[in-house]
């Protein structure tokens, strides 16, 4: 396992469409383990493969209930709406107001290639949408209604402590 460098906003790879994963082998398992280590080292909630320089449909998410790995994820349905502050490990210290679904149902594969379906709400739903967007070359600033000021970010950080 290793900590990988996180690609920063402005790099072309963040705007590219990712290819599906077809081989569920040791190389994939190593990438997933590295992404987990990188996510936790960066203190993030989610990380997509293009953020570590890999154009594959893979993301990992942990919103406090344990890590979930999504390979070849597909959002099947969405319900409701939530608007809130959103950030990204590829855009440090940048936050914007983004509207996302309140609830999503997603189908994906695990590291062994087995398909599963899960329904997520609130922050978990927001993170799934954010990371799946990365797999299609979209970053949160593309969807933000406005970016937050440094003062608003400071206030947000105080509230989260």
C-alpha positions, 0 to 999 in steps of 0.5 A, spaced: 500 500 500 502 507 498 500 514 498 499 516 491 499 524 489 493 527 488 492 530 481 490 538 482 485 542 478 487 544 472 490 537 470 487 535 463 486 528 466 480 531 471 476 533 465 477 526 461 472 520 461 474 514 464 474 507 461 470 501 465 474 496 469 475 489 465 480 486 469 479 484 476 486 482 478 492 484 483 493 490 480 486 493 481 486 490 488 493 494 489 490 501 486 484 500 491 488 499 497 493 505 495 486 509 494 484 508 501 491 510 504 491 516 500 484 518 502 485 517 509 492 520 509 488 526 505 482 526 510 477 526 505 470 523 504 471 520 497 477 519 492 476 517 484 481 514 480 482 520 475 484 524 482 490 519 482 492 519 475 488 513 473 483 513 467 478 507 470 471 507 473 473 506 480 472 510 486 472 509 494 468 513 499 468 513 507 463 518 510 464 515 517 461 508 516 467 505 513 470 504 506 465 503 500 469 501 493 465 502 487 467 499 480 464 501 474 458 505 478 452 507 475 447 511 478 440 508 477 435 513 480 435 519 484 430 522 489 429 529 492 434 535 492 440 538 497 444 544 497 450 544 501 458 546 501 462 541 497 469 541 496 474 536 493 481 533 494 483 536 487 481 543 489 484 544 496 481 550 500 476 551 495 468 550 496 462 551 493 455 551 493 452 545 489 445 542 489 445 534 489 440 529 489 438 527 497 437 520 495 441 515 490 441 508 488 447 506 485 449 499 482 457 497 482 462 492 482 466 490 488 474 488 487 472 481 486 467 483 480 461 482 483 455 486 482 451 490 488 446 495 489 446 500 494 441 506 496 445 512 499 442 519 502 445 525 505 452 526 505 453 519 502 449 520 496 452 527 495 459 523 495 457 518 490 454 523 485 461 527 486 465 521 485 461 519 479 462 526 476 469 525 476 469 519 472 465 522 467 470 528 467 466 533 471 468 537 477 464 540 483 466 547 480 462 545 474 456 544 478 457 550 483 451 555 483 457 559 487 464 559 490 464 560 497 469 566 500 475 565 504 470 568 510 465 563 509 470 557 508 473 559 515 466 559 518 464 552 515 471 549 518 469 552 525 462 549 525 465 542 523 470 542 529 
